[in-house]
Amino acid sequence: MKSMKKLSNDKQAKTMKFFGKVHGINHDYYIVEAEVEGGEEGGEDQEGEKPADQEAKGTGVNKYTYFVSHDSLSEW
């Protein structure tokens, strides 16, 4: 829980919840779902313009951002 609170403060998330756990061969992976405002605005092509068909961050299919970690003490 403390790791999620730290992540929420670092990423300035509006909402955050534990999404699930994936059992892997070498590690188990913990997944957190968050609604994050602002942040990186990726998806630009080489001229520095966004494609016309790309949805804005925080809307549509880009509404949630997922963070993954294999240990609650490591970085998300």
Phi and psi in degrees as a GROMACS rama.xvg file:
@    title "Ramachandran Plot"
@    xaxis  label "Phi"
@    yaxis  label "Psi"
@TYPE xy
-65.8893  -36.4112  LYS-2
-63.8348  -40.0451  SER-3
-67.985  -37.8171  MET-4
-64.6028  -40.9876  LYS-5
-63.9247  -44.4474  LYS-6
-61.3156  -41.9381  LEU-7
-61.4688  -42.0874  SER-8
-68.8073  -40.7531  ASN-9
-65.7328  -40.7829  ASP-10
-95.8362  -2.04165  LYS-11
52.4689  53.8489  GLN-12
-79.8735  139.215  ALA-13
-72.5913  -48.1048  LYS-14
-134.603  153.346  THR-15
-153.306  137.259  MET-16
-146.018  153.316  LYS-17
-70.6826  122.167  PHE-18
-93.239  -35.4789  PHE-19
163.816  -174.936  GLY-20
-134.18  131.876  LYS-21
-110.027  125.448  VAL-22
-85.2192  115.283  HIS-23
-105.603  175.929  GLY-24
-72.2451  -48.7114  ILE-25
-94.0778  -31.7033  ASN-26
-143.388  157.501  HIS-27
-94.6704  144.558  ASP-28
-115.571  129.029  TYR-29
-99.8714  135.264  TYR-30
-121.014  133.539  ILE-31
-120.309  133.675  VAL-32
-103.89  131.997  GLU-33
-139.612  151.601  ALA-34
-102.81  113.218  GLU-35
-114.867  133.024  VAL-36
-93.6933  146.852  GLU-37
65.9578  -137.177  GLY-38
85.4436  -159.712  GLY-39
-69.9084  140.732  GLU-40
-109.982  72.4475  GLU-41
-73.7004  -173.285  GLY-42
87.6419  11.9373  GLY-43
-83.1589  144.59  GLU-44
-84.7369  -172.397  ASP-45
-69.814  -21.7026  GLN-46
-83.8562  -3.69525  GLU-47
89.5222  10.9172  GLY-48
-108.034  147.334  GLU-49
-81.9566  146.19  LYS-50
-62.7041  145.522  PRO-51
-65.317  -27.4138  ALA-52
-92.3888  9.66254  ASP-53
-87.9144  130.397  GLN-54
-77.7907  150.074  GLU-55
-69.856  151.837  ALA-56
-63.1342  134.124  LYS-57
91.82  2.26305  GLY-58
-130.128  156.353  THR-59
56.7554  -132.205  GLY-60
-71.3745  -13.6392  VAL-61
-97.2228  20.1302  ASN-62
-64.8896  -40.7789  LYS-63
-110.442  148.962  TYR-64
-116.037  137.762  THR-65
-111.641  133.643  TYR-66
-115.902  139.963  PHE-67
-128.428  140.924  VAL-68
-147.36  149.847  SER-69
-99.318  -1.43249  HIS-70
-152.307  137.683  ASP-71
-68.7488  -14.5577  SER-72
-94.4557  -10.6609  LEU-73
-93.8539  175.722  SER-74
-72.4073  149.46  GLU-75
